[in-house]
Amino acid sequence: MDKTNPEVFKAMNEAAKQSQKAGEQAGLSRALLELVNVRVSQLNGCPTRLSVHVPAAEQAGVDPMKIATLPSWRHAEIFSDEERGALGLAESLTVHSGASRVLNGDRSDDDDAKAVETFSEEQLAALQWAIITINSFNRISIASQYPVRRPKA
């Protein structure tokens, strides 16, 4: 896809940069955003993005035990309230019917409510953009059959 329509891929990369900038300006930590990137990539089954964002999460200072237990974060006491709010929203926007609820302003779901309680309006919007962006890149990577990226030695 990136070779057939490079201008679209370039625009997607620019959107990702702007999303990252919005997160930084809103005061969201790089570690939190990378934790979300890893979780969304797990949910989507995207090996390419996992091969990028697991090392990025480690570099951002995410505890390796959090990465290891991320699929069961709801049952692991090691995650902070902020992380729980972000991860719940990530799951809601990625795999649950929460995506339509959140976008339509209905925040009755526990995960969505936790995120609203935890984050400012600016942080919540930046987090939503981050989740939407990584979901898009997961789908691009899967559709394009991008390989796993191995770290440079």
DSSP file (Angstrom, degrees, kcal/mol; ACC not computed):
  #  RESIDUE AA STRUCTURE BP1 BP2  ACC     N-H-->O    O-->H-N    N-H-->O    O-->H-N    TCO  KAPPA ALPHA  PHI   PSI    X-CA   Y-CA   Z-CA
    1    1 A M     >        0   0    0      0, 0.0     4,-2.7     0, 0.0     8,-0.2   0.000 360.0 360.0 360.0 -41.3    0.0    0.0    0.0
    2    2 A D  T  4  +     0   0    0      1,-0.2     7,-0.2     2,-0.2     8,-0.1   0.809 360.0  44.7 -68.2 -28.2    2.8    2.5    0.9
    3    3 A K  T  4 S+     0   0    0      2,-0.1    -1,-0.2     1,-0.1     0, 0.0   0.813 115.5  46.4 -83.4 -31.3    4.5    1.9   -2.5
    4    4 A T  T  4 S+     0   0    0      1,-0.2    -2,-0.2     2,-0.1    -1,-0.1   0.885 131.6  19.2 -76.0 -40.3    1.3    2.1   -4.5
    5    5 A N  S >X S+     0   0    0     -4,-2.7     4,-1.9     1,-0.1     3,-0.8  -0.591  70.5 163.5-129.4  69.5    0.0    5.2   -2.8
    6    6 A P  H 3> S+     0   0    0      0, 0.0     4,-2.5     0, 0.0     5,-0.2   0.807  74.2  59.7 -62.2 -29.2    3.0    6.8   -1.1
    7    7 A E  H 3> S+     0   0    0      2,-0.2     4,-1.8     1,-0.2     5,-0.1   0.863 106.2  47.4 -68.2 -34.1    1.2   10.2   -0.6
    8    8 A V  H <> S+     0   0    0     -3,-0.8     4,-2.2     2,-0.2    -1,-0.2   0.917 112.7  48.8 -70.3 -43.4   -1.5    8.5    1.5
    9    9 A F  H  X S+     0   0    0     -4,-1.9     4,-2.3     1,-0.2    -2,-0.2   0.896 109.9  52.1 -63.1 -39.9    1.1    6.7    3.6
   10   10 A K  H  X S+     0   0    0     -4,-2.5     4,-2.1     1,-0.2    -1,-0.2   0.905 108.9  50.4 -62.1 -41.7    3.0    9.9    4.0
   11   11 A A  H  X S+     0   0    0     -4,-1.8     4,-2.3     2,-0.2    -2,-0.2   0.880 108.9  51.8 -64.5 -38.1   -0.2   11.6    5.3
   12   12 A M  H  X S+     0   0    0     -4,-2.2     4,-2.2     2,-0.2    -2,-0.2   0.911 108.9  50.3 -64.2 -41.9   -0.7    8.8    7.7
   13   13 A N  H  X S+     0   0    0     -4,-2.3     4,-2.1     1,-0.2    -2,-0.2   0.893 110.2  50.1 -62.8 -39.1    2.8    9.2    9.0
   14   14 A E  H  X S+     0   0    0     -4,-2.1     4,-2.5     2,-0.2    -2,-0.2   0.897 108.5  52.3 -66.0 -39.9    2.2   12.9    9.5
   15   15 A A  H  X S+     0   0    0     -4,-2.3     4,-2.4     1,-0.2    -2,-0.2   0.901 108.6  51.3 -61.3 -40.3   -1.0   12.2   11.3
   16   16 A A  H  X S+     0   0    0     -4,-2.2     4,-2.4     2,-0.2    -2,-0.2   0.905 109.7  49.6 -63.7 -41.3    0.9    9.9   13.6
   17   17 A K  H  X S+     0   0    0     -4,-2.1     4,-2.4     2,-0.2    -2,-0.2   0.915 112.2  47.7 -63.3 -42.8    3.5   12.6   14.3
   18   18 A Q  H  X S+     0   0    0     -4,-2.5     4,-2.4     2,-0.2    -2,-0.2   0.879 110.9  51.7 -66.4 -37.3    0.7   15.1   15.1
   19   19 A S  H  X S+     0   0    0     -4,-2.4     4,-2.1     2,-0.2    -2,-0.2   0.921 110.4  48.3 -63.3 -44.7   -1.0   12.6   17.4
   20   20 A Q  H  X S+     0   0    0     -4,-2.4     4,-2.3     1,-0.2    -2,-0.2   0.908 111.3  50.8 -62.0 -42.1    2.3   12.0   19.2
   21   21 A K  H  X S+     0   0    0     -4,-2.4     4,-2.8     1,-0.2    -2,-0.2   0.903 108.4  51.9 -62.3 -42.1    2.7   15.8   19.5
   22   22 A A  H  X S+     0   0    0     -4,-2.4     4,-1.7     1,-0.2    -1,-0.2   0.897 109.4  50.5 -62.0 -40.5   -0.8   16.2   20.9
   23   23 A G  H  <>S+     0   0    0     -4,-2.1     5,-2.7   103,-0.2     4,-0.5   0.922 111.6  46.9 -62.8 -44.8   -0.1   13.6   23.5
   24   24 A E  H ><5S+     0   0    0     -4,-2.3     3,-1.2     1,-0.2    -2,-0.2   0.927 112.3  49.8 -62.4 -45.8    3.1   15.3   24.6
   25   25 A Q  H 3<5S+     0   0    0     -4,-2.8    -1,-0.2     1,-0.3    -2,-0.2   0.807 108.9  53.1 -64.3 -29.5    1.4   18.7   24.7
   26   26 A A  T 3<5S-     0   0    0     -4,-1.7    -1,-0.3    -5,-0.2    -2,-0.2   0.544 120.2-110.0 -82.8  -7.4   -1.4   17.2   26.8
   27   27 A G  T < 5 +     0   0    0     -3,-1.2     2,-0.4    -4,-0.5    -3,-0.2   0.668  64.7 150.8  88.3  17.2    1.2   15.8   29.3
   28   28 A L      < -     0   0    0     -5,-2.7    -1,-0.3    -6,-0.2    -2,-0.1  -0.685  46.6-119.1 -81.4 133.9    0.8   12.1   28.5
   29   29 A S     >  -     0   0    0     -2,-0.4     4,-2.2     1,-0.1     5,-0.2  -0.365   9.5-126.1 -73.5 151.5    4.0   10.2   29.1
   30   30 A R  H  > S+     0   0    0      1,-0.2     4,-2.5     2,-0.2     5,-0.2   0.876 112.5  57.2 -60.5 -37.7    5.7    8.4   26.3
   31   31 A A  H  > S+     0   0    0     29,-0.3     4,-2.2     2,-0.2    -1,-0.2   0.918 106.6  47.6 -61.4 -44.2    5.6    5.2   28.5
   32   32 A L  H  > S+     0   0    0      1,-0.2     4,-2.1     2,-0.2    -1,-0.2   0.930 112.8  48.3 -63.4 -45.2    1.8    5.4   28.7
   33   33 A L  H  X S+     0   0    0     -4,-2.2     4,-2.3     1,-0.2    -2,-0.2   0.885 112.3  48.6 -65.1 -38.3    1.4    5.9   25.0
   34   34 A E  H  X S+     0   0    0     -4,-2.5     4,-2.5     2,-0.2    -1,-0.2   0.874 107.8  54.8 -69.6 -35.8    3.7    3.1   24.2
   35   35 A L  H  X S+     0   0    0     -4,-2.2     4,-2.3    -5,-0.2    -2,-0.2   0.918 110.3  47.1 -60.4 -42.3    1.9    0.8   26.6
   36   36 A V  H  X S+     0   0    0     -4,-2.1     4,-2.8     2,-0.2     5,-0.3   0.914 109.7  53.5 -63.8 -43.8   -1.3    1.6   24.7
   37   37 A N  H  X S+     0   0    0     -4,-2.3     4,-2.1     1,-0.2    -2,-0.2   0.906 110.3  47.5 -58.2 -42.0    0.4    1.0   21.4
   38   38 A V  H  X S+     0   0    0     -4,-2.5     4,-2.2    15,-0.2    -1,-0.2   0.939 112.6  48.2 -65.5 -46.3    1.5   -2.4   22.6
   39   39 A R  H  X S+     0   0    0     -4,-2.3     4,-2.6     1,-0.2    -2,-0.2   0.931 112.7  47.2 -62.8 -45.5   -2.0   -3.4   23.9
   40   40 A V  H  X S+     0   0    0     -4,-2.8     4,-2.1     1,-0.2    -1,-0.2   0.911 111.9  51.1 -62.2 -41.3   -3.8   -2.3   20.8
   41   41 A S  H  X>S+     0   0    0     -4,-2.1     5,-2.5    -5,-0.3     4,-0.6   0.850 109.7  50.8 -66.0 -33.7   -1.3   -4.1   18.6
   42   42 A Q  H ><5S+     0   0    0     -4,-2.2     3,-1.0     3,-0.2    -2,-0.2   0.944 110.0  49.6 -63.8 -48.0   -1.9   -7.3   20.7
   43   43 A L  H 3<5S+     0   0    0     -4,-2.6    -2,-0.2     1,-0.3    -1,-0.2   0.861 114.7  44.3 -60.6 -36.5   -5.6   -7.0   20.3
   44   44 A N  H 3<5S-     0   0    0     -4,-2.1    -1,-0.3    -5,-0.2    -2,-0.2   0.539 107.7-125.6 -85.9  -7.0   -5.3   -6.6   16.6
   45   45 A G  T <<5 +     0   0    0     -3,-1.0    -3,-0.2    -4,-0.6    -2,-0.1   0.910  50.8 160.7  64.7  42.7   -2.8   -9.4   16.3
   46   46 A C     >< -     0   0    0     -5,-2.5     4,-2.0     1,-0.2    -1,-0.2  -0.806  21.2-178.4-103.6  98.1   -0.2   -7.2   14.5
   47   47 A P  H  > S+     0   0    0      0, 0.0     4,-2.2     0, 0.0   102,-0.3   0.840  80.6  57.0 -64.5 -32.8    3.3   -8.7   14.7
   48   48 A T  H  > S+     0   0    0     98,-0.2     4,-0.8     2,-0.2   101,-0.4   0.958 110.6  41.2 -63.5 -50.9    4.9   -5.8   12.9
   49   49 A R  H  > S+     0   0    0      1,-0.2     4,-3.3     2,-0.2     3,-0.3   0.837 113.1  54.9 -69.1 -32.6    3.7   -3.1   15.2
   50   50 A L  H  X S+     0   0    0     -4,-2.0     4,-2.3     1,-0.2    -1,-0.2   0.906 104.9  53.9 -63.7 -39.4    4.4   -5.3   18.3
   51   51 A S  H  < S+     0   0    0     -4,-2.2    -1,-0.2     1,-0.2    -2,-0.2   0.723 117.0  38.8 -68.3 -19.2    8.0   -5.7   17.0
   52   52 A V  H  X S+     0   0    0     -4,-0.8     4,-1.3    -3,-0.3    -2,-0.2   0.861 120.6  40.4 -90.7 -46.9    8.2   -1.9   16.9
   53   53 A H  H  X S+     0   0    0     -4,-3.3     4,-2.4     2,-0.2   -15,-0.2   0.717 104.0  62.3 -88.0 -21.5    6.3   -0.9   20.0
   54   54 A V  H  X S+     0   0    0     -4,-2.3     4,-2.2    -5,-0.3    -1,-0.2   0.970 111.2  40.9 -65.1 -50.7    7.5   -3.5   22.6
   55   55 A P  H  > S+     0   0    0      0, 0.0     4,-2.6     0, 0.0    -2,-0.2   0.891 114.9  53.0 -61.8 -36.1   11.1   -2.2   22.3
   56   56 A A  H  X S+     0   0    0     -4,-1.3     4,-1.8     2,-0.2    -2,-0.2   0.894 108.3  50.2 -64.8 -38.6    9.8    1.4   22.2
   57   57 A A  H  <>S+     0   0    0     -4,-2.4     5,-2.6     2,-0.2     4,-0.4   0.913 110.9  49.0 -64.4 -42.6    7.9    0.7   25.4
   58   58 A E  H ><5S+     0   0    0     -4,-2.2     3,-1.2     1,-0.2    -2,-0.2   0.918 111.2  49.5 -62.2 -43.4   11.0   -0.7   27.0
   59   59 A Q  H 3<5S+     0   0    0     -4,-2.6    -1,-0.2     1,-0.3    -2,-0.2   0.819 106.6  56.6 -65.2 -30.7   13.0    2.3   25.9
   60   60 A A  T 3<5S-     0   0    0     -4,-1.8   -29,-0.3    -5,-0.2    -1,-0.3   0.517 126.1-101.4 -79.4  -4.7   10.3    4.6   27.3
   61   61 A G  T < 5 +     0   0    0     -3,-1.2     2,-0.3    -4,-0.4    -3,-0.2   0.596  63.6 159.2  98.6  11.6   10.8    3.0   30.7
   62   62 A V      < -     0   0    0     -5,-2.6    -1,-0.3    -6,-0.2     5,-0.0  -0.529  50.8-108.0 -68.8 131.3    7.8    0.6   30.8
   63   63 A D    >>  -     0   0    0     -2,-0.3     4,-1.6     1,-0.2     3,-1.2  -0.395  20.6-133.6 -58.6 126.4    8.4   -2.1   33.4
   64   64 A P  H 3> S+     0   0    0      0, 0.0     4,-2.4     0, 0.0    -1,-0.2   0.808 106.4  60.7 -54.5 -30.1    9.0   -5.4   31.5
   65   65 A M  H 3> S+     0   0    0      2,-0.2     4,-1.9     1,-0.2     5,-0.1   0.852 101.8  52.6 -66.7 -33.0    6.7   -7.1   33.9
   66   66 A K  H <> S+     0   0    0     -3,-1.2     4,-0.5     2,-0.2    -1,-0.2   0.902 110.0  47.7 -67.7 -39.9    3.9   -4.8   32.7
   67   67 A I  H >< S+     0   0    0     -4,-1.6     3,-0.7     1,-0.2    -2,-0.2   0.918 112.4  50.0 -64.7 -42.2    4.6   -5.7   29.1
   68   68 A A  H 3< S+     0   0    0     -4,-2.4    -2,-0.2     1,-0.2    -1,-0.2   0.849 118.8  37.0 -65.3 -34.9    4.6   -9.4   30.0
   69   69 A T  H >< S+     0   0    0     -4,-1.9     3,-1.7     1,-0.2    -1,-0.2   0.332  83.3 110.9-100.6   7.0    1.3   -9.2   31.9
   70   70 A L  G X< S+     0   0    0     -3,-0.7     3,-1.8    -4,-0.5     4,-0.2   0.841  70.3  59.7 -54.4 -40.6   -0.4   -6.7   29.6
   71   71 A P  G 3  S+     0   0    0      0, 0.0    -1,-0.3     0, 0.0     3,-0.2   0.783 115.2  37.5 -60.4 -22.6   -3.0   -9.2   28.2
   72   72 A S  G X  S+     0   0    0     -3,-1.7     3,-2.0     1,-0.1     4,-0.5  -0.078  75.9 133.6-116.1  33.9   -4.2   -9.7   31.7
   73   73 A W  G X   +     0   0    0     -3,-1.8     3,-1.0     1,-0.3     6,-0.3   0.787  65.1  64.5 -56.8 -31.0   -3.9   -6.1   32.9
   74   74 A R  G 3  S+     0   0    0      1,-0.2    -1,-0.3    -3,-0.2    -2,-0.1   0.760 110.0  38.9 -65.0 -22.4   -7.4   -6.1   34.5
   75   75 A H  G <  S+     0   0    0     -3,-2.0     2,-0.6     1,-0.0    -1,-0.2   0.361  98.0  89.0-109.2   2.8   -6.2   -8.8   37.0
   76   76 A A    X   -     0   0    0     -3,-1.0     3,-1.1    -4,-0.5    -7,-0.0  -0.911  60.9-156.0-108.8 120.8   -2.7   -7.5   37.6
   77   77 A E  T 3  S+     0   0    0     -2,-0.6    -1,-0.1     1,-0.2    -4,-0.1   0.488  79.5  84.4 -73.5  -1.9   -2.3   -5.0   40.5
   78   78 A I  T 3   +     0   0    0    -13,-0.1     2,-0.4     2,-0.0    -1,-0.2   0.561  68.9  93.4 -80.5  -7.0    0.9   -3.6   39.0
   79   79 A F  S <  S-     0   0    0     -3,-1.1     2,-0.0    -6,-0.3     0, 0.0  -0.720  73.5-129.3 -91.8 135.7   -0.9   -1.2   36.7
   80   80 A S     >  -     0   0    0     -2,-0.4     4,-2.6     1,-0.1     5,-0.2  -0.212  26.3-105.6 -73.3 167.7   -1.6    2.4   37.9
   81   81 A D  H  > S+     0   0    0      2,-0.2     4,-2.5     1,-0.2     5,-0.2   0.895 123.3  52.6 -60.0 -40.4   -5.1    4.1   37.7
   82   82 A E  H  > S+     0   0    0      2,-0.2     4,-2.3     1,-0.2    -1,-0.2   0.932 110.8  46.3 -61.5 -46.0   -3.8    6.1   34.7
   83   83 A E  H  > S+     0   0    0      1,-0.2     4,-3.0     2,-0.2     5,-0.2   0.905 112.0  51.3 -63.7 -41.3   -2.7    3.0   32.9
   84   84 A R  H  X S+     0   0    0     -4,-2.6     4,-2.5     2,-0.2     5,-0.2   0.907 110.2  49.5 -62.6 -41.8   -5.9    1.3   33.6
   85   85 A G  H  X S+     0   0    0     -4,-2.5     4,-1.9     2,-0.2    30,-0.2   0.921 114.7  44.1 -62.4 -43.9   -7.9    4.2   32.3
   86   86 A A  H  X S+     0   0    0     -4,-2.3     4,-2.4     2,-0.2    -2,-0.2   0.907 114.8  48.0 -68.6 -42.5   -5.8    4.3   29.1
   87   87 A L  H  X S+     0   0    0     -4,-3.0     4,-2.3     2,-0.2    -2,-0.2   0.886 110.7  51.3 -68.0 -38.5   -5.9    0.6   28.6
   88   88 A G  H  X S+     0   0    0     -4,-2.5     4,-2.4    -5,-0.2    -1,-0.2   0.921 112.0  46.6 -62.7 -43.4   -9.6    0.4   29.1
   89   89 A L  H  X S+     0   0    0     -4,-1.9     4,-2.7    22,-0.3     5,-0.2   0.899 109.8  54.6 -65.3 -39.6  -10.2    3.1   26.6
   90   90 A A  H  X S+     0   0    0     -4,-2.4     4,-1.3     1,-0.2    -2,-0.2   0.920 111.3  44.3 -59.7 -44.0   -7.9    1.4   24.2
   91   91 A E  H  X>S+     0   0    0     -4,-2.3     4,-2.6     2,-0.2     5,-1.3   0.904 112.3  52.9 -67.2 -40.1   -9.8   -1.8   24.4
   92   92 A S  H  <5S+     0   0    0     -4,-2.4     7,-0.9     1,-0.2     4,-0.3   0.914 114.5  40.7 -61.6 -43.6  -13.1    0.0   24.1
   93   93 A L  H  <5S+     0   0    0     -4,-2.7    -1,-0.2     5,-0.2    -2,-0.2   0.698 121.1  44.1 -78.6 -18.5  -12.1    1.9   20.9
   94   94 A T  H  <5S-     0   0    0     -4,-1.3    -2,-0.2    -5,-0.2    -3,-0.2   0.906 131.8  -1.1 -94.0 -48.3  -10.4   -1.2   19.4
   95   95 A V  T  <5S+     0   0    0     -4,-2.6    -3,-0.2    -5,-0.2     2,-0.2   0.581 109.1  75.3-125.5 -13.3  -12.6   -4.2   19.9
   96   96 A H  S > <S-     0   0    0     -5,-1.3     3,-1.3    -4,-0.3     4,-0.2  -0.505  87.2-106.2-101.1 170.0  -15.7   -3.3   21.8
   97   97 A S  T >> S+     0   0    0      1,-0.3     4,-1.2    -2,-0.2     3,-0.8   0.496 100.1  97.7 -69.9  -0.2  -18.9   -1.6   20.7
   98   98 A G  H 3>  +     0   0    0     -6,-0.3     4,-3.3     1,-0.2     5,-0.3   0.757  63.6  74.3 -59.9 -26.0  -17.4    1.3   22.8
   99   99 A A  H <> S+     0   0    0     -3,-1.3     4,-2.0    -7,-0.9    -1,-0.2   0.929 100.7  40.5 -57.0 -46.7  -16.0    2.9   19.7
  100  100 A S  H <> S+     0   0    0     -3,-0.8     4,-1.3    -4,-0.2    -1,-0.2   0.870 115.9  51.5 -71.4 -34.7  -19.4    4.1   18.6
  101  101 A R  H  <>S+     0   0    0     -4,-1.2     5,-2.0     2,-0.2     4,-0.4   0.949 111.5  46.0 -64.7 -48.4  -20.5    5.1   22.1
  102  102 A V  H ><5S+     0   0    0     -4,-3.3     3,-1.4     1,-0.2    -2,-0.2   0.928 113.0  49.2 -61.7 -45.7  -17.4    7.1   22.8
  103  103 A L  H 3<5S+     0   0    0     -4,-2.0    -1,-0.2    -5,-0.3    -2,-0.2   0.763 112.1  49.5 -67.9 -23.7  -17.6    8.9   19.5
  104  104 A N  T 3<5S-     0   0    0     -4,-1.3    -1,-0.3    -3,-0.3    -2,-0.2   0.355 119.1-108.2 -96.1   5.3  -21.3    9.7   20.0
  105  105 A G  T < 5S+     0   0    0     -3,-1.4     2,-0.8    -4,-0.4    -3,-0.2   0.430  77.2 130.1  88.9  -1.6  -20.7   11.1   23.5
  106  106 A D      < +     0   0    0     -5,-2.0     3,-0.3    -6,-0.2    -1,-0.2  -0.791  25.6 172.7 -89.4 111.3  -22.3    8.2   25.5
  107  107 A R        +     0   0    0     -2,-0.8    -1,-0.1     1,-0.2     9,-0.1  -0.251  32.3 125.3-113.3  44.2  -19.8    7.3   28.1
  108  108 A S        +     0   0    0      4,-0.1    -1,-0.2     5,-0.1     2,-0.1   0.716  45.0  99.2 -77.1 -20.9  -21.8    4.8   30.1
  109  109 A D  S  > S-     0   0    0     -3,-0.3     4,-2.8     1,-0.1     5,-0.2  -0.387  79.4-126.2 -68.3 143.2  -19.3    2.0   29.9
  110  110 A D  H  > S+     0   0    0      1,-0.2     4,-2.6     2,-0.2     5,-0.2   0.886 109.3  51.2 -57.4 -42.3  -17.0    1.5   32.9
  111  111 A D  H  > S+     0   0    0      2,-0.2     4,-1.9     1,-0.2   -22,-0.3   0.925 112.7  44.9 -63.2 -44.3  -13.8    1.7   30.8
  112  112 A D  H  > S+     0   0    0      1,-0.2     4,-2.3     2,-0.2    -2,-0.2   0.910 113.0  51.1 -65.8 -41.5  -14.9    4.9   29.2
  113  113 A A  H  X S+     0   0    0     -4,-2.8     4,-2.3     1,-0.2    -2,-0.2   0.896 108.0  52.9 -62.9 -40.9  -16.0    6.3   32.5
  114  114 A K  H  X S+     0   0    0     -4,-2.6     4,-1.8     1,-0.2    -1,-0.2   0.905 109.8  48.5 -61.2 -42.3  -12.7    5.4   34.1
  115  115 A A  H  X S+     0   0    0     -4,-1.9     4,-2.4   -30,-0.2    -2,-0.2   0.911 110.8  50.0 -65.1 -42.3  -10.9    7.3   31.3
  116  116 A V  H  < S+     0   0    0     -4,-2.3    -2,-0.2     1,-0.2    -1,-0.2   0.883 113.3  46.9 -64.0 -38.4  -13.1   10.4   31.7
  117  117 A E  H  < S+     0   0    0     -4,-2.3    -1,-0.2    -5,-0.2    -2,-0.2   0.829 117.4  43.2 -69.2 -32.4  -12.4   10.4   35.4
  118  118 A T  H  < S+     0   0    0     -4,-1.8     2,-0.3    -5,-0.2    -2,-0.2   0.829 110.6  49.5 -87.1 -35.5   -8.7    9.9   35.0
  119  119 A F  S  < S-     0   0    0     -4,-2.4     2,-0.0    -5,-0.2    -1,-0.0  -0.765  76.2-117.2-114.9 151.8   -7.8   12.3   32.2
  120  120 A S     >  -     0   0    0     -2,-0.3     4,-2.9   -94,-0.2     5,-0.2  -0.274  42.1-101.1 -70.0 168.5   -8.4   15.9   31.3
  121  121 A E  H  > S+     0   0    0      1,-0.2     4,-2.3     2,-0.2     5,-0.2   0.905 125.4  49.0 -59.6 -41.6  -10.4   16.7   28.2
  122  122 A E  H  > S+     0   0    0      2,-0.2     4,-2.2     1,-0.2    -1,-0.2   0.909 113.2  46.4 -65.7 -42.4   -7.2   17.5   26.3
  123  123 A Q  H  > S+     0   0    0      2,-0.2     4,-2.6     1,-0.2    -2,-0.2   0.904 111.2  52.1 -65.9 -41.3   -5.5   14.3   27.5
  124  124 A L  H  X S+     0   0    0     -4,-2.9     4,-2.5     2,-0.2    -2,-0.2   0.923 110.8  47.3 -61.7 -45.0   -8.6   12.2   26.6
  125  125 A A  H  X S+     0   0    0     -4,-2.3     4,-2.4     2,-0.2    -1,-0.2   0.918 112.9  48.8 -63.1 -43.1   -8.7   13.6   23.1
  126  126 A A  H  X S+     0   0    0     -4,-2.2     4,-2.3     1,-0.2  -103,-0.2   0.894 111.6  50.0 -64.0 -39.1   -4.9   13.0   22.6
  127  127 A L  H  X S+     0   0    0     -4,-2.6     4,-2.5     2,-0.2    -2,-0.2   0.906 109.2  51.1 -65.5 -42.1   -5.3    9.5   23.9
  128  128 A Q  H  X S+     0   0    0     -4,-2.5     4,-2.7     2,-0.2     5,-0.2   0.918 110.5  49.4 -61.1 -43.1   -8.2    8.8   21.5
  129  129 A W  H  X S+     0   0    0     -4,-2.4     4,-2.7     1,-0.2    -2,-0.2   0.916 110.2  51.0 -62.0 -42.0   -6.1   10.1   18.6
  130  130 A A  H  X S+     0   0    0     -4,-2.3     4,-2.5     2,-0.2     5,-0.2   0.915 112.2  46.6 -61.0 -42.8   -3.2    7.8   19.7
  131  131 A I  H  X S+     0   0    0     -4,-2.5     4,-2.2     2,-0.2    -2,-0.2   0.920 113.8  47.4 -66.4 -44.5   -5.5    4.8   19.9
  132  132 A I  H  X S+     0   0    0     -4,-2.7     4,-2.1     1,-0.2    -2,-0.2   0.902 112.7  50.8 -62.6 -41.2   -7.1    5.6   16.5
  133  133 A T  H  X S+     0   0    0     -4,-2.7     4,-2.4    -5,-0.2    -2,-0.2   0.931 111.0  45.6 -65.3 -47.0   -3.7    6.1   14.9
  134  134 A I  H  X S+     0   0    0     -4,-2.5     4,-2.4     1,-0.2    -1,-0.2   0.882 110.9  54.5 -67.5 -35.1   -2.2    2.8   16.2
  135  135 A N  H  X S+     0   0    0     -4,-2.2     4,-2.1    -5,-0.2    -1,-0.2   0.925 109.0  49.1 -59.5 -42.9   -5.3    1.0   15.1
  136  136 A S  H  X S+     0   0    0     -4,-2.1     4,-2.4     1,-0.2    -2,-0.2   0.929 111.8  47.1 -62.4 -45.7   -4.8    2.4   11.6
  137  137 A F  H  X S+     0   0    0     -4,-2.4     4,-2.6     1,-0.2    -1,-0.2   0.839 108.7  55.8 -68.6 -31.5   -1.2    1.5   11.4
  138  138 A N  H  X S+     0   0    0     -4,-2.4     4,-2.5     2,-0.2    -1,-0.2   0.948 110.6  45.0 -59.7 -47.2   -2.0   -2.0   12.7
  139  139 A R  H  X S+     0   0    0     -4,-2.1     4,-2.8     2,-0.2     5,-0.2   0.879 112.9  50.1 -67.6 -38.1   -4.5   -2.4    9.8
  140  140 A I  H  X S+     0   0    0     -4,-2.4     4,-2.4     2,-0.2    -1,-0.2   0.938 112.8  47.3 -63.1 -46.1   -2.0   -1.0    7.3
  141  141 A S  H  X>S+     0   0    0     -4,-2.6     5,-2.2     2,-0.2     4,-0.5   0.899 115.1  45.3 -63.5 -41.6    0.7   -3.3    8.5
  142  142 A I  H ><5S+     0   0    0     -4,-2.5     3,-0.8     2,-0.2    -2,-0.2   0.939 114.8  46.9 -67.7 -47.1   -1.6   -6.4    8.4
  143  143 A A  H 3<5S+     0   0    0     -4,-2.8    -2,-0.2     1,-0.2    -1,-0.2   0.859 116.5  44.9 -63.4 -35.0   -3.0   -5.5    5.0
  144  144 A S  H 3<5S-     0   0    0     -4,-2.4    -1,-0.2    -5,-0.2    -2,-0.2   0.514 105.3-130.8 -86.1  -5.6    0.5   -4.9    3.6
  145  145 A Q  T <<5 -     0   0    0     -3,-0.8    -3,-0.2    -4,-0.5    -4,-0.1   0.891  35.1-173.5  54.4  43.4    1.9   -8.0    5.2
  146  146 A Y      < -     0   0    0     -5,-2.2   -98,-0.2    -6,-0.2    -1,-0.2  -0.401  20.7-118.7 -63.9 143.8    4.8   -6.1    6.6
  147  147 A P        -     0   0    0      0, 0.0     2,-0.2     0, 0.0    -1,-0.1  -0.291  33.1 -84.0 -79.3 167.5    7.3   -8.4    8.3
  148  148 A V        -     0   0    0      1,-0.1     2,-0.6    -2,-0.0  -100,-0.2  -0.503  46.5-126.9 -64.0 137.4    8.4   -8.4   11.9
  149  149 A R        -     0   0    0   -101,-0.4    -1,-0.1  -102,-0.3     3,-0.0  -0.818  20.4-151.6 -94.1 121.1   11.1   -5.7   12.4
  150  150 A R        -     0   0    0     -2,-0.6     3,-0.1     1,-0.1   -99,-0.0  -0.696  25.9-103.3 -90.1 142.5   14.2   -7.1   14.1
  151  151 A P        -     0   0    0      0, 0.0     2,-0.3     0, 0.0    -1,-0.1  -0.303  38.6-107.2 -61.8 146.8   16.4   -4.8   16.2
  152  152 A K              0   0    0      1,-0.1    -3,-0.0    -3,-0.0     0, 0.0  -0.593 360.0 360.0 -75.8 134.5   19.5   -3.6   14.5
  153  153 A A              0   0    0     -2,-0.3    -1,-0.1    -3,-0.1     0, 0.0   0.469 360.0 360.0 -78.5 360.0   22.6   -5.3   16.1
